[in-house]
């Protein structure tokens, strides 16, 4: 079995692949203070609850929170007797290397999503990931990541608005009934929702114009379905894109004798 770990700035997701399908997905808050022992107790308890054997023999990690990686490595080494692949490290091979400015470090989540999106949807893609940041990743004809754009995430924008303006409440993001809000909460929800519709549409239009060709738009991340309510922004929404990419990268490294 393969243990795939995707660590974001907010949450960390663990998934187990049995060679044919993902058996389970579990989510925990990202915390660099959490030890390998704590991870194991939490994970083994969940696995016991699913009634399948804990026979993990390979691990792969993608992390945008570098301070968390050490304890995840220890988890894999100590409890599963395996040396994990870590996306973005020199010893973790990618099917196609990114083409960006020299010295640029590309977020591992963006590399993983690129591999997964190319496998499922082919070339000439824009992958929009609604995470802590809202990212736009451009996938070239051969599957290479060639750059993109980064904007503040939806929830991050809401939090910044609440923190920066003491009189404004914290609200949940949702599609408002009307563009013109008639109370403070409705005004904030309208500004965030329609603002991000405009953001996604505008960035996608500019990327397509710069590339000079049609490009499919693939969305992922927990808030992606919220922005796909009849606006024709995306060709597809993939809720398991990152895990699919981690599995593909692990398989590629295994084929190359590197795992």
N, C-alpha and C positions, 0 to 999 in steps of 0.2 A: 504494500500500500504506500501511496505517496501522500505526504502531508504538505499542503500548500498554505503558506502564511503570507497574508497581505496586510502590512502595517501602514495605516494612514496617520495623519496628524490627529485625528479624532478617535477612530476605532481601528481595531485589529481583527481580521477575519481569518479563521482557521477552517480549512476544508480538507476532506479526505477522499482521495481518488483510488478506486480499487482496480484500475486497469480498464474498466468499461464505463463507469459513471461515477459521479460524485455522490458519496453516501450521505454526507451531512455538511452543513455550514454552521459555524458558531461565531458569534461576535462578542468582543470584549473591549472595554475602553482602553485606549493606548495610554500606557503609563510606564515610563522608563525605570521606575522604582520596582516594578513587579519582577520577582526573581524567577529563575528557571523552575525552582521547586513549586512556586505558586502556580505557574503556568501548567505544570504537569498535574497537580492535584485538580485544578479546574477542568482541564481537558480530559483526564482519565475518568472523572465523574460523569461528564457528558457522554463520553463514549460508552461507559457502562450502561447509561440510561437508554442508549440506542441498541443495546444487546448485540454488538458485534465485537470481534476480537481486536485487541490493540497490537497489531502486528505491522507497524509502520517500519519500512526499511529504506525510505528515501525522503528527503525534505528539500523544499525550495522556499526562499524568502524574498519578498519584495518589500522594501521599507523606505518611506519618506521621512522616517524619524530615526536618524542614525543611532541615537543613544539607546534605542530599544534592541538593536540587532545583537549586541553582545549576549544578553540573557536568552534570546531566542536561539543563538548558536549553542549556548550551553545546554538548553533544553534538548536540542537535537542530538548533541554529542553524548550527554549523560544518560538520557532516558531512552533514546532510540538507536544509540550506537551508530550514528550516521553523521557524516560531514555534510552540512547543508550547502546547496548552491545559493548564492546571494546575488540577485540581479543587480547589475551595475558594477560588480567587482570584475577584475580582469580575468579571473578563472571561470566566470560564467559566460559561456559563448551565446551569441545571438545569431539567428539565421541570416540576418542582414545587419551590418553595422549602421548606426545612425550617421547621417551626414549633416553635421552642424559645425559651427566655428570651433577652431582648435582651442582646446582647454575648457570647452563647455561641458559641464556635468549634467546630463539629462536625467530627470527624475525617473527612478526605476518603474514607477507605476505607468508612466507614459510609454516607456519601452515595451512593457508587458502588454498594454492595451493595443499598441501598434501591431505586435505579433499576432494577437488574437483577432483583431479586426481584419487584418489582411487575410488570415486563414479562412475566415467566414464570409468575407464580402469582396475580396479581391483588391485590386489597386485603386489609386486615386480616391482616397478617403479623407474625411475630416472626422476625427473622433472627439466628441464633446463629453467631458467627464465632469459631472456635477458633484464635486467633493468639497473639502474645506476651501479649495480654490476651484474655480471653473476654468478648465483647461481645454484648449483646442489643439489637437495633434494632427499634423498633416502626414499622410502616408503616401509614398511615391509609387511609381509603377512597379518597382521590384520589391516592395514591402518595407523599404527603409523609412525610418522616422527622419523627417527633414526640417523639423521646426514647428512652430505654432504660436500660440498666444496664451497668456495667463491673466485671468481677472479674479477679483475677490469672489469667494463663494457666496451663495445666497445667504446661508445662515451667518456667515462671517459679516456680511453687509448689514444684516439685521442687528447683530450684536453691536457692531460699531455705531450704528445709528442710535441704539438705546444707550450706549455708554457715553457717546459724545453729546447727546442732547438730553439733559436730565428730565425734561418734561415729557419726553416721548416714551411710551411703554414698549416692553418687549412683546412682540406678536409672533404667531405662527404664520408661516408662509402658506398661502392658499390662493386659488384663483378667485378674485373678487367678482361679485355680481355685476358691478358697474365699474367703469374706468374712473368716474368722478365719485370719490368717496365723500360721504356726508358726515363722517365722524373720524376721529384721529386714527383708530385702528384700521378702518377701511381705506383711509388715505395711504397709510404705510403699506398695506397689503397691495394696493393698486400700484404704487410706485415701484415696489420690489418686483411684483409679478410682471407687469408690462415693461418695466425697465429691463428685466432679463430676457424677455421675449425679443425686445429690440436689440439687446446686446448680442444674443446668439445669431439673430437674423443678420445684423450688420457685419459681424466678424466673418460669418460664413460667406456673405456676399463679397467682401473684400478679398478673402482667400481665393475664392473662385475666379474673381477678376484678375488677381495677380498671377494665378496659375494658368489662366486662359483656357480652361477646359471644365466640363461638368465634373462634379465630385459628389459622391454619396456622403451623407452625413449620418454617422452612427452615434447614438447617445448611450451613456452609461451613468451609473451613480444613482443614489436613492431618490433624488428629486427629478430625475429625467422624465418619469411619466407625468409629473405635474405640468411640464411645459410641452406636452404632446397631446393637447386636448383640441384637436381639430385645426392646428395652425400649420401643419404640413412642414415642420422644421426638419424632421428626421426621417430617413428611410427605414431605420430600425432602432429599437431599444434593446440593449443587451445587458441584463442584470448580472450575468455571470462572466462578463468579458475578462476581468482580471484573472480569475481562477482558470479560465480556459487558456489564457496566455501563459500562466505559470506552468501548467501541465505541458503545453507545447514546448516551452523552453527547456524544461526538464528532459522531455523525450529527445529533443535535439541534442542536448549535451550527452545523453546516454548513447545515442547513435554515433556521436563523434568520439566515443570512448572517454568522456569527461564526467562520468557520473555513475 
